[in-house]
Amino acid sequence: MTTKQDRVFNIIILNPDPYELKKIKSIYLDILRNQTPTSPLKEYSVKVHGLKELNEIDVILKKETNSETANFLIHLPESINGLKGWTIIDLIRRRHPERNLETILHAKKEITDEEDLAYLRNHGINKVIFSADKSQIITALEALAESLIYRSKPEKKRSNAHFIFKPIETEAELEAYYSKRFDVWKKLMYVAPKQLSIRNPLEIDEYDKKSIPLGGFAVEEKEELAALVRIITPHYQEKYIKMTRNILERLKDDILTANFEREIKSCFPTLKDESKTYFVNSFLEEYGGLENAVEFSRMIVTDTRFKGISLSTAMAQFHNMYAKFVLQATVGIAGCLTAHVDFNINKNGFKGLIPETDKIYHSGVEKVASAIYVDFANIQNKPPSFHRDAITRMYNMFRTIGWTCFCDKKCSYLHERQGLDLNDELTQIIQCCGWDTR
């Protein structure tokens, strides 16, 4: 069991001016001494480091050996010895891509221009403050702490809920799907300010016109969307275009409508990054080109209540099943934070990195990321045959009743709920679907 001592949150204050360094460090220490009961840092062992030299950051980042439970927040000025703060952060992110890391830039004056803020975001700066004001630091610290903690590896646990997986079917489900995407993407600070709707908390972009949204629903007293993903295809998906436009017409939200109707300039989001385009296109030629590929995007577990129960792996099995058997794709790709590459290869059926795309800046999540792939003719198997067998079982169920389940072998509940008259063979398949994610 992970204890508070195991969950480490490092606040690194970098400033060559000893007076400023002491002042800012004292503010952080005061904040930590007077945390509210709801503070996201309450369950963490927090260390505050005051550093004058840039090379001292490497020592701290290397010292914390457990990259899965260690979190890092770097607070630094706009420039240090002629180097811009964002240049320093970009360098640190590339040298330590496996670290769970966020940043606060202490600017000399308030920055309000959207293009300037976008530039900073594109260079790895998460929050900007313009004075050593306690309230500004608290606001930035709590937002970044929540983002870091949400992204941390969860403790393993069990859930009493039953889970069913299916494509999104109704406008109500689709609106809930966009809403859950917004909740998590905003928490992770992946929603650019200019794309943020003030009136309607939904996250929608141009690639939703070519996407098939899938959901994993927790079924207890009511259904709740617990996990989701979208499969971006080479073709427009008229069913979901019509449903989304109906939602947007009802909401009359100009920002969300502009996000959705924006021109698609690259077949897949991964191809938007010029540094990756040539390598990804060349790689996909081995599988018949773009027409035979899909991209997995917005792979989300919607709430911490559903983390630690291997739900993301079950969802990965479902989206692999759908892409392989229903869409007849030969290869699936995804942008993946460097820290998550091993997990996706070892647990979620991905085969490996697309050559020459490792540790390249990914505009979609504004972080250093890699492009990974799954070969549907040769699903990665760790342990042997695990994923291949799982997605085959899912397909046998899906083609008959249009959904699959992951419910710790308590499927009789689902039989009663759906009122299904299932034959013995299908019943046997469903009763064996408590996926052992090992």
C-alpha positions in Angstrom: 0.0 0.0 0.0 1.3 3.5 -0.9 1.8 5.7 2.1 2.0 9.5 2.3 5.8 9.1 2.6 5.8 7.3 -0.7 3.8 10.1 -2.5 6.3 12.8 -2.9 5.6 16.3 -4.2 8.7 18.4 -4.9 8.5 22.2 -5.2 11.6 23.5 -6.8 12.2 27.3 -6.7 15.0 28.4 -9.0 16.3 31.9 -8.6 19.9 33.2 -8.6 18.9 36.2 -6.5 19.2 35.1 -2.8 16.8 37.7 -1.6 14.0 36.7 -4.1 14.7 33.0 -3.5 14.3 33.3 0.3 11.2 35.4 -0.1 9.4 33.0 -2.5 10.5 30.0 -0.5 9.0 31.5 2.7 5.7 32.0 0.9 5.5 28.4 -0.2 6.4 27.2 3.3 3.7 29.5 4.8 1.1 28.1 2.3 2.0 24.5 3.3 1.8 25.3 7.0 -1.7 26.7 6.6 -3.2 24.3 4.1 -7.0 23.9 4.1 -8.5 20.4 4.6 -9.4 20.3 0.9 -5.9 21.1 -0.3 -4.8 18.6 -3.0 -1.4 18.4 -1.3 -2.8 17.1 2.1 -2.0 13.5 1.2 1.5 14.1 0.0 4.9 14.5 1.6 6.0 17.9 0.3 9.6 19.0 -0.1 10.5 22.6 -0.9 13.9 23.1 -2.6 15.4 26.5 -3.0 18.1 26.5 -5.8 20.4 29.1 -7.2 22.0 27.2 -10.0 20.3 25.5 -13.0 22.4 22.4 -12.7 21.1 21.7 -9.2 17.7 20.8 -10.8 19.2 17.8 -12.5 20.4 16.6 -9.1 16.9 16.8 -7.6 15.2 15.2 -10.6 17.7 12.3 -10.6 17.6 11.9 -6.9 13.9 10.9 -6.7 14.2 7.3 -8.0 10.5 6.5 -8.1 9.2 8.3 -11.2 5.7 6.8 -10.6 5.0 8.5 -7.3 7.2 11.6 -7.5 5.8 14.9 -8.7 7.7 18.1 -9.5 6.7 21.8 -9.6 9.3 24.2 -10.9 8.9 27.9 -10.1 11.4 30.1 -12.0 11.8 33.8 -13.1 11.3 35.0 -16.6 15.1 34.8 -17.3 18.2 33.5 -15.7 21.7 34.7 -16.8 20.3 35.7 -20.2 18.4 32.4 -20.7 14.6 32.7 -21.1 12.6 30.8 -18.5 10.7 28.8 -21.2 14.0 27.8 -22.9 15.2 26.4 -19.5 12.0 24.5 -19.0 12.0 23.1 -22.6 15.5 21.9 -21.9 14.6 20.3 -18.6 11.5 18.5 -20.1 13.6 17.0 -22.9 16.3 15.8 -20.5 13.7 14.3 -18.1 10.7 13.3 -20.2 9.7 10.6 -17.8 9.1 13.0 -14.9 5.7 14.2 -13.8 6.5 17.9 -14.1 4.7 21.3 -14.2 5.9 24.8 -14.1 5.2 28.4 -12.9 6.9 31.3 -14.7 7.3 34.4 -12.5 7.0 37.2 -15.2 8.2 40.7 -14.7 4.7 42.1 -15.6 1.3 40.7 -16.3 0.9 38.9 -19.6 -2.6 39.1 -21.1 -2.0 38.7 -24.8 -3.4 35.4 -26.0 -0.6 34.8 -28.5 2.1 35.4 -25.9 0.4 33.0 -23.5 0.0 30.4 -26.2 3.7 30.7 -27.0 4.5 30.1 -23.4 2.2 27.1 -23.2 3.8 25.7 -26.4 7.2 25.9 -24.6 6.1 24.0 -21.5 5.0 26.8 -19.2 1.8 25.8 -17.4 1.0 28.9 -15.3 2.2 32.5 -15.3 2.2 34.9 -12.3 3.5 38.4 -12.2 4.2 39.1 -8.6 5.3 37.2 -5.4 1.7 37.5 -4.2 0.6 34.7 -1.9 -2.9 34.4 -3.5 -1.5 34.2 -7.0 0.9 31.4 -5.9 -1.8 29.5 -4.1 -4.1 29.6 -7.1 -1.3 28.4 -9.5 0.0 25.8 -6.9 -3.3 24.2 -6.3 -4.3 24.0 -10.0 -0.9 22.4 -10.9 -0.9 20.1 -7.9 -4.3 18.8 -8.9 -3.1 18.2 -12.4 0.1 16.4 -11.3 -1.8 14.3 -8.8 -4.5 13.3 -11.3 -1.7 12.1 -13.6 0.1 10.1 -11.0 0.0 6.3 -10.9 -3.0 5.3 -8.8 -3.2 2.6 -6.1 -4.6 -0.7 -7.1 -8.1 -1.3 -5.8 -11.4 -3.1 -6.6 -14.7 -1.7 -7.7 -18.2 -3.0 -6.9 -19.5 -1.4 -10.2 -20.2 -3.4 -13.3 -18.8 -1.9 -16.6 -20.2 -2.2 -20.1 -18.4 -0.9 -23.2 -20.1 0.3 -26.3 -20.0 3.1 -29.0 -21.7 6.3 -27.9 -25.3 5.9 -29.1 -27.4 9.0 -28.2 -27.1 12.8 -28.1 -27.3 12.7 -24.3 -24.4 10.2 -24.1 -22.4 12.2 -26.6 -22.9 15.5 -24.6 -21.9 13.6 -21.4 -18.8 12.3 -23.3 -17.8 15.8 -24.4 -18.4 17.0 -20.8 -16.2 14.3 -19.2 -13.5 15.1 -21.8 -13.7 18.8 -20.7 -13.5 17.9 -17.0 -10.3 15.9 -17.3 -8.6 18.0 -20.1 -9.2 21.2 -18.1 -7.8 19.5 -15.0 -4.7 18.4 -17.0 -4.6 21.9 -18.5 -4.7 20.6 -22.1 -7.5 23.0 -23.1 -6.1 26.1 -24.7 -7.6 29.3 -23.3 -8.9 30.5 -26.6 -10.8 27.2 -27.1 -12.4 27.3 -23.7 -16.1 28.0 -23.6 -17.2 29.9 -20.5 -20.9 29.0 -20.8 -20.7 25.3 -21.7 -18.1 23.0 -20.2 -17.6 20.7 -23.2 -14.3 19.8 -25.0 -14.8 19.5 -28.8 -12.4 19.9 -31.7 -12.2 19.5 -35.5 -11.2 15.9 -35.3 -14.5 14.9 -33.8 -15.9 15.2 -37.3 -13.9 12.1 -38.2 -14.2 10.2 -34.9 -16.1 7.4 -33.4 -16.6 7.9 -29.7 -16.5 4.9 -27.4 -17.5 4.7 -23.7 -17.0 2.5 -20.7 -20.0 2.9 -18.5 -20.1 2.1 -14.8 -23.4 0.5 -13.9 -24.6 0.8 -10.3 -27.8 2.6 -9.4 -27.4 4.5 -12.6 -25.0 4.5 -15.6 -22.0 6.8 -15.4 -19.4 7.3 -18.1 -16.2 6.0 -16.4 -13.8 5.7 -19.4 -13.8 7.0 -22.9 -11.7 7.1 -26.1 -12.3 8.4 -29.6 -11.1 6.5 -32.7 -10.1 9.0 -35.4 -10.7 7.5 -38.8 -9.6 8.7 -42.3 -13.2 9.5 -43.2 -16.0 11.8 -41.9 -18.5 10.2 -39.5 -21.8 11.6 -40.6 -23.8 10.1 -37.7 -21.6 11.9 -35.1 -21.3 15.1 -37.1 -25.1 15.3 -37.2 -25.4 14.6 -33.4 -22.7 17.1 -32.5 -24.2 19.8 -34.7 -27.6 19.2 -33.0 -25.9 19.7 -29.6 -24.1 22.9 -30.8 -27.3 24.3 -32.4 -29.1 23.8 -29.1 -26.3 25.4 -27.0 -25.7 28.3 -29.5 -22.0 28.4 -28.4 -19.8 30.3 -30.9 -16.5 29.0 -29.4 -17.5 25.3 -29.4 -19.0 25.7 -32.9 -15.7 27.2 -34.2 -13.7 24.5 -32.5 -15.8 21.8 -34.2 -16.1 23.4 -37.7 -12.4 24.3 -37.9 -10.7 23.0 -41.0 -8.9 19.6 -40.6 -5.4 20.1 -42.1 -3.9 16.7 -41.4 -5.6 13.3 -41.5 -4.6 12.6 -37.9 -3.6 14.9 -35.0 -0.2 13.1 -34.8 0.5 14.4 -38.3 -0.1 18.0 -37.3 3.4 18.1 -35.8 5.8 18.7 -38.7 8.7 17.0 -36.9 6.7 13.7 -36.9 4.9 13.9 -40.3 7.5 12.3 -42.6 8.3 9.5 -40.1 4.7 8.6 -39.3 3.6 8.7 -43.0 6.6 6.5 -44.0 5.8 4.1 -41.2 2.1 3.8 -42.1 3.0 2.9 -45.7 4.0 -0.5 -44.4 0.4 -1.1 -43.4 -1.3 0.2 -46.5 -1.1 3.9 -45.8 -3.5 6.3 -44.1 -6.6 4.6 -45.5 -5.9 1.5 -43.3 -4.9 3.4 -40.1 -6.8 4.9 -37.2 -5.6 7.2 -34.3 -6.6 6.6 -30.7 -7.2 9.9 -28.9 -8.6 11.2 -25.7 -8.0 8.0 -23.8 -9.4 9.0 -20.5 -10.5 7.5 -17.2 -13.0 10.1 -16.1 -12.6 10.2 -12.3 -10.1 9.0 -9.7 -12.8 6.7 -8.3 -12.3 4.6 -11.5 -8.5 4.6 -11.4 -6.5 1.6 -10.1 -9.0 -1.0 -11.3 -7.4 -1.7 -14.7 -10.2 0.1 -16.5 -7.8 1.8 -19.0 -6.6 -1.6 -20.1 -10.1 -3.0 -20.6 -10.9 0.2 -22.6 -7.8 -0.3 -24.7 -8.9 -3.9 -25.4 -12.3 -2.6 -26.5 -10.9 0.1 -28.8 -8.4 -2.4 -30.3 -11.3 -4.8 -30.8 -13.4 -2.1 -32.5 -10.7 -0.8 -34.8 -9.6 -4.3 -35.8 -12.9 -6.1 -36.3 -15.4 -3.4 -37.0 -13.3 -0.8 -38.8 -11.0 -3.4 -40.4 -7.9 -1.2 -39.7 -4.5 -2.7 -40.0 -2.7 -0.3 -37.6 -3.6 2.1 -34.8 -1.4 5.0 -33.7 -1.5 7.4 -30.7 0.5 10.2 -29.2 1.8 9.2 -25.8 3.5 11.0 -23.0 7.0 9.5 -22.7 6.3 8.5 -19.1 3.4 6.3 -20.2 5.1 4.5 -23.2 6.1 1.4 -21.2 2.7 1.1 -19.6 0.9 1.2 -23.0 3.3 -1.4 -24.4 3.3 -3.7 -21.4 -0.4 -3.4 -20.5 -2.5 -2.0 -23.4 -1.4 -4.0 -26.4 0.7 -1.4 -28.2 3.7 -2.8 -30.0 6.3 0.0 -29.7 7.4 3.4 -30.8 7.1 4.7 -34.4 10.8 5.1 -35.4 12.2 8.7 -35.0 9.2 10.0 -33.1 10.6 9.5 -29.6 10.7 12.6 -27.2 9.3 15.1 -29.7 7.1 18.0 -28.6 3.4 17.1 -29.1 1.1 20.1 -29.6 -2.0 18.2 -28.5 -1.0 18.0 -24.9 1.8 20.6 -25.0 4.3 18.1 -23.6 7.3 16.1 -24.9 5.7 12.9 -26.2 6.2 9.9 -28.5 4.2 8.3 -31.3 3.3 4.6 -30.5 1.5 2.0 -32.6 -0.5 -1.2 -32.4 -0.3 -3.8 -35.2 -3.7 -5.4 -35.4 -2.3 -8.5 -37.2 0.1 -9.0 -34.3 -1.3 -7.6 -31.1 1.4 -7.1 -28.5 1.2 -10.0 -26.0 2.4 -9.5 -22.4 1.8 -12.1 -21.0 1.5 -14.4 -24.1 -1.9 -14.3 -25.9 -3.5 -12.1 -23.3 -4.6 -9.1 -25.4 -5.3 -11.2 -28.5 -7.7 -13.5 -26.6 -9.3 -10.6 -24.8 -10.2 -8.6 -27.9 -11.5 -11.8 -29.6 -13.8 -12.5 -26.7 -15.0 -8.9 -26.8 -15.8 -9.2 -30.5 -17.8 -12.4 -30.1 -19.9 -10.6 -27.6 -20.1 -7.3 -29.4 -21.3 -8.7 -32.8 -24.2 -10.3 -31.0 -25.5 -7.7 -28.6 -23.6 -4.5 -29.5 -21.7 -4.1 -26.2 -19.2 -5.9 -24.1 -18.5 -6.0 -20.3 -15.8 -5.9 -17.7 -17.5 -6.7 -14.5 -15.4 -9.2 -12.4 -17.6 -12.1 -13.6 -20.8 -10.7 -12.0 -22.5 -10.7 -15.4 -25.8 -12.2 -14.2 -26.6 -8.6 -13.2 -26.2 -7.4 -16.7 -28.3 -10.2 -18.1 -31.2 -9.2 -15.8 -30.7 -5.5 -16.5 -30.7 -5.9 -20.3 -33.5 -8.5 -20.3 -31.5 -10.6 -22.7 -32.4 -14.1 -23.8 -28.8 -15.3 -24.2 -27.9 -18.7 -25.6 -25.6 -21.0 -23.6 -22.6 -20.2 -25.7 -22.9 -16.5 -25.4 -23.6 -16.8 -21.7 -20.4 -18.8 -21.2 -18.5 -16.1 -23.1 -19.9 -13.3 -21.0 -19.3 -15.2 -17.7 -15.6 -15.5 -18.7 -15.1 -11.7 -19.4 -13.7 -10.6 -16.1 -10.5 -9.4 -17.7 -7.4 -10.4 -15.7 -5.1 -7.4 -16.5 -2.2 -8.8 -14.5 
